[in-house]
């Protein structure tokens, strides 16, 4: 049951990104949540998240989770997944990317789960060192 609730948050976030719905994106994060917009670049808090996602949504991304795993310890969960993303540059050129994502979520007082840290570049160290 908890895994389904956790996966629902991830799916809601990906769907909101695909629709360009900033309010729905932010609703999947805790108030001071953080996103790794690029390796080494952390956007934390609503204003920074808005800026990071606004730039990303310019390519009209469509994200698909390929496979995933949830590890839960009390009110903290780690969602790991492989993903594919397609989109288009502002001048119409197609973009295809894939990777490994790690997301830390926390169970809220009302029983819902929200994202604390979203790192869609969980495999960047492997890629940088030639292991992926």
C-alpha positions in Angstrom: 0.0 0.0 0.0 2.7 2.5 0.9 4.7 1.7 -2.2 1.6 2.5 -4.3 1.2 5.9 -2.5 4.9 6.6 -3.1 4.8 5.6 -6.8 1.7 7.8 -7.2 3.7 10.9 -6.1 6.4 10.1 -8.7 3.8 9.5 -11.4 1.9 12.7 -10.5 5.1 14.7 -10.7 6.0 13.2 -14.1 2.5 13.9 -15.4 2.5 17.4 -14.2 5.9 18.1 -15.8 4.5 16.7 -19.1 1.5 19.0 -18.9 3.5 22.0 -17.8 1.4 22.4 -14.6 3.8 24.2 -12.2 1.3 24.1 -9.3 0.9 20.4 -9.6 4.6 19.9 -9.8 5.2 21.9 -6.6 2.4 20.0 -4.9 4.5 16.8 -5.0 7.4 18.5 -3.0 7.7 19.4 0.6 7.9 23.2 1.2 11.7 23.3 1.2 12.1 20.4 -1.3 15.1 20.2 -3.6 15.8 19.2 -7.2 19.1 18.4 -8.8 18.5 20.3 -12.1 21.8 19.2 -13.4 24.6 17.4 -11.6 26.0 19.8 -9.0 23.1 22.2 -9.3 20.6 22.2 -6.5 17.4 24.1 -6.6 15.7 24.3 -3.2 12.5 25.8 -2.1 9.4 26.9 -4.2 11.0 29.8 -6.0 14.1 27.9 -7.0 12.0 24.9 -8.0 9.8 27.1 -10.2 12.8 28.5 -12.0 14.4 25.0 -12.5 11.2 23.4 -13.8 10.3 26.4 -16.0 13.6 25.9 -17.9 13.1 22.2 -18.2 9.5 22.5 -19.4 10.6 24.6 -22.3 11.5 21.3 -24.1 8.0 19.9 -23.5 9.4 16.8 -21.7 7.5 13.5 -21.6 8.9 11.2 -19.0 8.4 7.5 -18.6 9.5 5.4 -15.7 10.9 2.1 -17.0 11.5 0.2 -13.8 11.6 1.2 -10.2 12.2 0.2 -6.6 11.0 1.6 -3.3 12.9 1.2 0.0 11.1 2.5 3.0 12.3 3.0 6.5 9.6 4.4 8.7 8.5 7.8 7.4 11.4 8.1 4.9 11.4 6.4 1.5 13.9 6.1 -1.4 12.4 5.7 -4.8 15.0 4.6 -7.4 14.1 4.3 -11.1 15.3 4.1 -14.6 13.6 6.6 -16.9 13.3 7.9 -20.5 12.5 11.4 -21.6 11.7 12.8 -24.9 11.1 16.4 -25.9 11.9 19.1 -28.4 14.2 22.0 -28.4 12.6 25.4 -28.9 13.7 25.2 -32.6 12.0 21.8 -33.0 14.9 19.3 -32.8 14.0 16.1 -30.9 15.7 15.3 -27.6 16.0 11.8 -26.1 17.5 11.2 -22.8 17.5 8.4 -20.2 19.0 7.8 -16.8 18.7 6.7 -13.2 16.7 8.7 -10.7 16.8 8.7 -6.9 14.1 10.5 -5.0 13.9 10.8 -1.2 10.3 11.2 0.1 8.9 11.8 3.6 5.5 10.7 4.9 3.5 13.6 6.0 1.3 13.9 9.1 -1.8 13.3 7.0 -0.4 10.0 5.6 0.5 11.4 2.2 4.1 11.3 0.8 6.0 14.3 -0.6 9.3 14.6 -2.3 12.2 16.0 -0.3 15.0 15.5 -2.8 14.6 14.7 -6.5 17.8 13.7 -8.3 17.1 12.6 -11.9 20.9 12.3 -12.5 21.6 9.5 -10.0 23.9 7.8 -12.4 26.1 10.8 -13.3 29.1 9.5 -11.3 29.0 6.2 -13.2 28.8 8.1 -16.5 31.6 10.5 -15.5 33.9 7.6 -14.6 33.1 5.5 -17.6 31.2 2.8 -15.7 27.9 3.4 -17.4 
